[in-house]
Amino acid sequence: MNDFIIETKQLTKNYGEQVAVNSVNLHVKKGRIYGLLGRNGAGKTTLMKMILGLTSITCGEVDVFGQNIKGREKRVYPRIGAMIETPGFYPNLTGTENLEIFAKLRGTSAPNAVENALKVVGLPYKDKKLFGKYSLGMKQRLGIANAIMHDPELLILDEPTNGLDPIGIAEMRDFIKNLSVEHGKTILISSHILSEISLLADDIGIIDKGILLEESSMKELENKNRNYIMLQVSDIPKTTLILEREFKTKDYSVQDDQILRLYDTTLDIGKINKSLVMQNITVISSMLCHDTLEDYFKKITGGEGIA
């Protein structure tokens, strides 16, 4: 049995001739924060809505908690909390009153569910302030309180930092991280803000024009974008042998049959070049490089970077 809380298989959504989500295979691991990153209109919200049954699936499958969701909705969805797009609350009621209504509609039986949810998100219980007077940050927090009120195992949050000021974004980031680390929640979060996902997510999926271009851990992605010495040589196997034997390093990755990235930038490029040439290896080029995450996203999406 795998450890995926969410797994989609060739998940597709068409609106007439327009393909909004194209054969997506998503893998969200238990206890981790998965950041779904893409520009506005890339298909993030549509993908989340299909997982939650809010939008019909054109073709493909969704497995949640290791089982196909079709026909098991009543057993699976109570284990999920979600905030998709703008939370819909009554502006003339307080936050507590709004949550009490949703608790009754959902059938949440825990006596302190509303109070506990508000405490987790840092909002007051039995406060007199009406929802219509809430700041955007407070509205987002109340939306998440509503999503976690029934203590779900999985949270699906669509752009929870959207529209917040820098302080609000930092607070929301810390709060979401705490839900994962301290409360053991598995979280699927979408965003178009590269810097926020990079600070928050354990794993990342990059979606563009409905296509999931890449999935990897944040650590793997950061490794691809470290400072490195790029060596273009005539003999890769022999070069790696020299690096390991003479320069005592295995901190490299082979890109193709001529190019190697050496991540140990403390090594002397000149000495490496000299050693390679002395052993009849042609050094076509060698240079110190640095690719930012922004550069990487531009490269794989084939366009301008994400904010």
C-alpha positions as CSV (number, residue, x, y, z in Angstrom):
1,M,0.0,0.0,0.0
2,N,1.4,3.5,-0.9
3,D,1.5,6.4,1.5
4,F,-0.4,8.8,-0.8
5,I,-3.4,10.6,0.7
6,I,-4.4,12.0,-2.7
7,E,-3.5,10.3,-6.0
8,T,-5.1,11.3,-9.3
9,K,-4.8,9.2,-12.4
10,Q,-5.0,10.9,-15.8
11,L,-7.4,13.4,-14.3
12,T,-8.9,15.5,-17.0
13,K,-11.5,18.3,-17.3
14,N,-12.8,19.7,-20.6
15,Y,-15.2,22.6,-21.0
16,G,-16.3,22.0,-24.6
17,E,-13.1,22.1,-26.7
18,Q,-11.1,23.8,-23.9
19,V,-9.0,21.5,-21.8
20,A,-8.8,23.0,-18.3
21,V,-6.9,20.1,-16.7
22,N,-5.0,17.6,-18.9
23,S,-4.3,14.1,-17.7
24,V,-2.9,15.1,-14.3
25,N,-1.2,12.5,-12.1
26,L,-0.9,14.1,-8.7
27,H,0.6,12.5,-5.6
28,V,0.1,14.0,-2.1
29,K,2.0,12.2,0.7
30,K,0.6,11.7,4.2
31,G,1.6,14.4,6.8
32,R,3.2,16.7,4.3
33,I,2.4,20.1,2.7
34,Y,2.0,19.8,-1.1
35,G,2.2,23.1,-2.9
36,L,0.4,23.3,-6.2
37,L,2.1,26.1,-8.1
38,G,0.9,27.8,-11.2
39,R,-0.2,31.1,-12.8
40,N,-3.8,32.3,-12.4
41,G,-5.9,30.2,-14.9
42,A,-3.4,27.3,-14.9
43,G,-6.0,24.8,-13.6
44,K,-5.3,24.7,-9.9
45,T,-8.8,25.5,-8.7
46,T,-10.4,23.2,-11.2
47,L,-8.2,20.3,-10.1
48,M,-9.0,20.9,-6.5
49,K,-12.8,21.1,-7.2
50,M,-12.6,17.7,-9.1
51,I,-10.9,16.1,-6.1
52,L,-13.7,17.5,-3.8
53,G,-16.5,16.5,-6.2
54,L,-17.5,20.1,-6.8
55,T,-16.8,19.8,-10.5
56,S,-17.6,16.8,-12.6
57,I,-14.6,14.8,-14.0
58,T,-14.4,14.4,-17.8
59,C,-12.1,11.4,-17.4
60,G,-9.6,9.9,-15.1
61,E,-9.8,8.9,-11.4
62,V,-9.3,10.3,-7.9
63,D,-8.1,8.2,-5.0
64,V,-8.2,9.6,-1.5
65,F,-7.0,7.8,1.5
66,G,-6.0,4.9,-0.7
67,Q,-9.4,4.3,-2.3
68,N,-11.3,5.5,-5.4
69,I,-13.6,8.3,-4.3
70,K,-16.4,7.4,-6.7
71,G,-19.2,5.8,-4.7
72,R,-17.5,6.4,-1.4
73,E,-18.1,10.1,-1.1
74,K,-20.2,10.0,2.1
75,R,-17.4,8.1,3.8
76,V,-14.5,10.1,2.4
77,Y,-15.5,13.7,2.3
78,P,-16.2,14.0,6.1
79,R,-12.4,13.3,6.5
80,I,-11.5,16.4,4.4
81,G,-11.6,20.1,5.2
82,A,-11.5,22.6,2.3
83,M,-11.5,26.3,1.5
84,I,-12.0,26.9,-2.2
85,E,-12.1,30.5,-3.5
86,T,-13.8,33.1,-1.2
87,P,-15.4,31.6,1.9
88,G,-19.2,32.2,1.9
89,F,-20.3,33.5,5.3
90,Y,-23.2,35.7,6.4
91,P,-21.9,39.3,6.7
92,N,-24.5,40.3,9.4
93,L,-23.4,37.5,11.8
94,T,-20.3,37.2,14.0
95,G,-17.6,34.6,13.2
96,T,-18.8,32.4,16.0
97,E,-22.4,32.6,14.8
98,N,-21.3,31.7,11.3
99,L,-19.4,28.7,12.4
100,E,-22.2,27.5,14.7
101,I,-24.5,27.4,11.6
102,F,-22.0,25.5,9.5
103,A,-21.4,23.1,12.4
104,K,-25.1,22.3,12.5
105,L,-25.3,21.9,8.7
106,R,-22.3,19.6,8.8
107,G,-23.5,17.6,11.8
108,T,-20.4,18.4,13.8
109,S,-21.1,16.8,17.2
110,A,-18.1,17.8,19.3
111,P,-19.4,20.4,21.9
112,N,-16.4,22.7,21.7
113,A,-15.8,22.4,18.0
114,V,-16.4,26.0,17.2
115,E,-14.4,27.4,20.1
116,N,-11.5,25.0,19.4
117,A,-11.4,25.9,15.7
118,L,-11.3,29.6,16.4
119,K,-8.6,29.1,19.0
120,V,-6.4,27.3,16.4
121,V,-6.7,30.1,13.9
122,G,-6.2,32.9,16.5
123,L,-9.8,34.4,16.3
124,P,-11.8,35.2,19.4
125,Y,-14.8,33.1,20.6
126,K,-18.1,34.8,21.2
127,D,-16.8,38.1,19.8
128,K,-19.3,40.8,18.8
129,K,-17.6,41.8,15.6
130,L,-19.7,41.0,12.5
131,F,-18.1,39.1,9.6
132,G,-18.8,42.0,7.3
133,K,-16.4,44.1,9.4
134,Y,-13.6,41.5,9.2
135,S,-10.3,42.3,7.5
136,L,-9.3,40.0,4.6
137,G,-6.9,38.2,6.9
138,M,-9.6,37.5,9.5
139,K,-11.9,36.3,6.7
140,Q,-9.3,33.9,5.5
141,R,-8.7,32.6,9.0
142,L,-12.4,32.1,9.6
143,G,-12.5,30.1,6.3
144,I,-9.8,27.8,7.6
145,A,-11.5,27.5,11.0
146,N,-14.6,26.3,9.1
147,A,-12.4,23.8,7.2
148,I,-10.8,22.4,10.3
149,M,-13.8,22.5,12.7
150,H,-14.6,18.8,12.3
151,D,-10.9,17.9,12.8
152,P,-10.3,16.5,9.2
153,E,-7.2,14.5,8.3
154,L,-6.7,16.3,5.0
155,L,-7.0,20.0,4.2
156,I,-7.4,21.5,0.7
157,L,-6.7,25.2,0.6
158,D,-7.1,27.3,-2.6
159,E,-4.9,30.4,-2.5
160,P,-5.3,31.0,1.2
161,T,-2.8,34.0,1.1
162,N,-4.5,35.6,-1.8
163,G,-4.9,39.4,-1.2
164,L,-3.2,39.5,2.1
165,D,-0.5,42.0,3.1
166,P,3.0,40.9,3.8
167,I,2.4,40.5,7.5
168,G,-0.9,38.6,6.9
169,I,0.9,36.3,4.4
170,A,3.7,35.6,7.0
171,E,1.1,34.8,9.7
172,M,-0.9,32.6,7.4
173,R,2.2,30.7,6.4
174,D,3.2,30.1,10.0
175,F,-0.3,29.0,10.8
176,I,-0.5,26.5,7.9
177,K,2.9,25.1,8.9
178,N,1.7,24.7,12.4
179,L,-1.3,22.7,11.3
180,S,1.0,20.3,9.5
181,V,3.7,20.0,12.2
182,E,1.7,20.3,15.4
183,H,-1.7,18.9,14.3
184,G,-0.5,16.3,11.8
185,K,-2.6,17.5,8.9
186,T,-1.9,16.6,5.3
187,I,-2.3,19.8,3.3
188,L,-2.8,20.5,-0.4
189,I,-2.4,24.2,-1.0
190,S,-2.4,26.2,-4.2
191,S,-0.7,29.4,-5.0
192,H,0.6,31.6,-7.8
193,I,3.2,33.1,-5.5
194,L,6.5,31.2,-6.0
195,S,8.2,32.7,-2.9
196,E,5.4,31.7,-0.6
197,I,5.3,28.1,-1.8
198,S,9.1,27.8,-1.5
199,L,8.9,28.8,2.1
200,L,6.0,26.6,3.0
201,A,5.8,23.4,1.0
202,D,7.5,20.0,1.6
203,D,6.6,18.9,-1.9
204,I,5.7,20.8,-5.0
205,G,3.7,20.3,-8.2
206,I,4.1,22.8,-11.1
207,I,1.0,23.2,-13.3
208,D,0.8,25.2,-16.5
209,K,-2.1,25.3,-19.0
210,G,-3.7,22.4,-17.3
211,I,-0.6,20.1,-17.5
212,L,1.3,19.0,-14.4
213,L,4.9,19.7,-15.6
214,E,6.8,18.4,-12.6
215,E,6.5,16.9,-9.1
216,S,9.3,16.9,-6.7
217,S,10.2,17.5,-3.1
218,M,11.2,21.1,-2.2
219,K,14.6,19.8,-1.3
220,E,15.1,18.2,-4.7
221,L,14.0,21.4,-6.4
222,E,16.4,23.5,-4.3
223,N,19.3,21.1,-5.2
224,K,18.6,21.8,-8.8
225,N,19.1,25.5,-8.2
226,R,22.2,25.6,-6.1
227,N,25.5,27.3,-7.1
228,Y,27.4,24.8,-9.2
229,I,30.3,24.4,-11.5
230,M,29.1,23.3,-14.9
231,L,31.6,21.1,-16.7
232,Q,31.2,20.2,-20.4
233,V,33.7,17.4,-21.1
234,S,34.5,14.7,-23.6
235,D,34.4,11.8,-21.1
236,I,31.8,11.9,-18.3
237,P,32.6,8.5,-16.7
238,K,36.3,9.3,-16.5
239,T,35.6,12.8,-15.2
240,T,33.4,11.4,-12.3
241,L,36.1,9.0,-11.4
242,I,38.7,11.8,-11.2
243,L,36.4,13.9,-9.1
244,E,35.8,11.1,-6.6
245,R,39.4,9.9,-6.4
246,E,41.4,13.1,-6.7
247,F,39.0,15.7,-5.4
248,K,37.2,13.5,-2.8
249,T,33.7,14.6,-3.8
250,K,30.5,12.9,-4.9
251,D,28.5,16.1,-4.8
252,Y,27.7,16.2,-8.5
253,S,25.0,15.2,-11.0
254,V,25.3,14.1,-14.6
255,Q,23.1,16.0,-16.9
256,D,23.8,14.2,-20.2
257,D,26.7,12.5,-22.0
258,Q,28.8,15.7,-21.9
259,I,27.6,17.9,-19.1
260,L,28.1,17.5,-15.4
261,R,27.1,19.8,-12.5
262,L,29.5,19.9,-9.6
263,Y,27.9,21.3,-6.5
264,D,31.0,21.5,-4.3
265,T,31.9,25.1,-5.4
266,T,34.8,25.2,-2.9
267,L,36.8,23.2,-5.3
268,D,39.3,25.0,-7.6
269,I,38.0,25.1,-11.2
270,G,41.5,25.6,-12.5
271,K,42.9,22.6,-10.7
272,I,40.0,20.5,-11.9
273,N,40.5,21.6,-15.5
274,K,44.3,20.9,-15.3
275,S,43.7,17.4,-13.9
276,L,41.2,16.6,-16.6
277,V,43.4,17.8,-19.5
278,M,46.4,16.0,-18.1
279,Q,44.4,12.8,-18.3
280,N,43.4,13.3,-21.9
281,I,39.9,14.6,-21.3
282,T,38.8,17.6,-23.4
283,V,37.3,20.4,-21.4
284,I,34.9,22.1,-23.7
285,S,33.8,24.6,-21.1
286,S,33.7,25.1,-17.3
287,M,32.0,27.9,-15.4
288,L,30.4,28.8,-12.1
289,C,26.6,29.0,-12.5
290,H,23.6,29.9,-10.4
291,D,20.0,29.2,-11.4
292,T,17.3,30.8,-9.2
293,L,14.0,29.1,-8.7
294,E,12.5,31.8,-10.8
295,D,14.9,30.8,-13.7
296,Y,13.8,27.2,-13.3
297,F,10.1,27.9,-13.5
298,K,10.6,30.2,-16.5
299,K,12.5,27.3,-18.2
300,I,10.0,24.6,-17.6
301,T,6.9,26.6,-18.3
302,G,8.4,28.2,-21.4
303,G,7.5,31.7,-20.4
304,E,7.6,34.5,-17.9
305,G,8.1,33.6,-14.2
306,I,5.5,33.3,-11.5
307,A,5.2,36.1,-9.0
